[in-house]
Amino acid sequence: MNISPSATSPAITGLDDNDLVFRVCPSDAYQGVTIAKLARSMGYSKLATTYANDDYNAGLHDV
């Protein structure tokens, strides 16, 4: 069993792990959609993102 306090990769959701991997924070997929909804509710229709080109940051950017 693995419980991660910081794993946000959407790939964790689809792991074939016999339900032995858990996370206590939302996935990047949820965070990205939520940030977009917040921006839209504030009247923004266009966004630009900057990010470090590494595995951690690319996951959120790709959402």
C-alpha positions in Angstrom: 0.0 0.0 0.0 1.2 3.5 -0.9 -0.4 6.7 0.4 1.1 9.8 -1.2 0.6 13.3 0.2 1.7 15.0 -3.0 1.2 12.7 -6.1 -0.9 14.7 -8.5 -0.4 12.9 -11.8 -3.6 11.9 -13.5 -1.9 8.6 -14.5 -2.3 7.4 -10.9 -6.0 7.3 -11.3 -5.7 4.6 -14.0 -3.0 2.4 -12.4 -3.5 -1.3 -12.3 -2.6 -1.4 -8.6 -5.3 -3.5 -7.0 -6.5 -0.3 -5.2 -3.3 -0.1 -3.2 -2.2 3.4 -4.2 -3.9 6.4 -2.7 -3.4 10.2 -2.7 -4.6 12.9 -0.3 -4.5 15.8 -2.8 -6.5 16.2 -6.0 -5.1 15.1 -9.4 -3.7 17.6 -11.9 -6.8 16.9 -14.1 -9.1 18.2 -11.3 -6.9 21.1 -10.5 -6.6 22.2 -14.1 -10.3 22.1 -14.7 -11.0 23.9 -11.5 -8.5 26.7 -12.2 -10.1 27.1 -15.7 -13.6 27.4 -14.3 -12.4 29.9 -11.7 -10.8 32.1 -14.5 -13.9 31.9 -16.6 -16.1 32.9 -13.7 -13.9 35.9 -13.2 -14.5 36.9 -16.8 -11.3 35.7 -18.5 -11.6 33.9 -21.8 -7.9 33.6 -22.7 -5.0 32.3 -20.5 -1.3 31.8 -21.0 0.7 29.4 -18.9 4.4 29.2 -18.1 5.9 26.2 -16.5 9.2 24.4 -15.9 9.6 21.6 -18.5 9.7 18.7 -16.1 7.4 15.8 -15.2 5.8 17.5 -12.2 4.9 20.7 -14.0 4.1 19.2 -17.4 1.2 17.2 -15.9 -0.7 20.2 -14.9 0.1 22.1 -18.1 -1.2 19.3 -20.3 -4.6 19.5 -18.6 
